[in-house]
């Protein structure tokens, strides 16, 4: 699976505490003992940073110092997430970078850095950690000598507070922040694909229909000159020009079909996919189970996904049979293309699979490829439905 929207935040949840000093207990004890020196370093850093940056904010260097201090706080947060991951089994996503485009200048970066919620939450985390670090260090150290029989339970209770603090203050703000980062990445993919499509259309027009039309104009010009001198030769040239017109029209139709086929607009996925299946070198069984049509953009992506996959079947699979199944489940459109060919397809195999995965990922889709060597190959694509009236 190339697009995975389901992240596990606690994939290494420790077992229940018990009267035993197992590796989980020793990790928790180590975390609690390290709390004091680590929290002391963080507290000194944030107090110095805020005091220096805030105190000098009336000067030209104050706010830049504060901005750089917040960037440093981000690094402290990264180190704390790594410590929690190694010793407590707490896995939280890394926050997205500060959303500033390159080339926008110093002041947009300064403003974005000063209002960075990730940096300020890390400052709050480091500020409140010092008294907690003193408390946990003292209790744990005393427990090793006095309360060691029940220390596993004490350590579990204290580290549960640590886990809660890490999740609350050091994880991304919320799903919205993660979503913004994903959309920024997806926007770049969409722009790249659009630019590639425009270059392809320009190349096809220049090398195909445009070249034919230029040759047609030259041929008609020569026929016009010979019309009085040699009518028969002129008629032959006009006949050749007529053939060129037919070829140019066919190329333009093919180009228009590659941009957005008329049959898809007029009759939907059923007719459009049946049409491209008929051009595949292997017999293709098409099954469409849709009672209504998805959004136009989703419909177009589904069409070109199946078209690309069937082209791969024709070019690479050496299949005897293939099938295309399309159906809807709740608010998702599912596509499954199977063939009994030689298999061995991969996302980096030069068959365009990676581009399809990126294109689907840009619209919150999923792309799953299962193609063992020797076959069969099964590709499952999932797209958001999005009603046509809301597209």
Secondary structure as UniProt FT lines:
FT   TURN            11..12
FT   HELIX           23..55
FT   TURN            56..58
FT   TURN            60..61
FT   HELIX           62..88
FT   TURN            102..103
FT   HELIX           106..114
FT   HELIX           117..145
FT   HELIX           148..150
FT   HELIX           151..165
FT   HELIX           166..170
FT   HELIX           175..204
FT   HELIX           205..209
FT   HELIX           210..226
FT   TURN            227..229
FT   HELIX           231..260
FT   HELIX           262..267
FT   HELIX           269..278
FT   STRAND          283..289
FT   HELIX           296..312
FT   HELIX           313..317
FT   STRAND          321..329
FT   TURN            330..331
FT   STRAND          332..339
FT   TURN            347..348
FT   HELIX           353..361
FT   TURN            362..364
FT   STRAND          366..371
FT   TURN            373..374
FT   STRAND          377..384
FT   HELIX           388..390
//
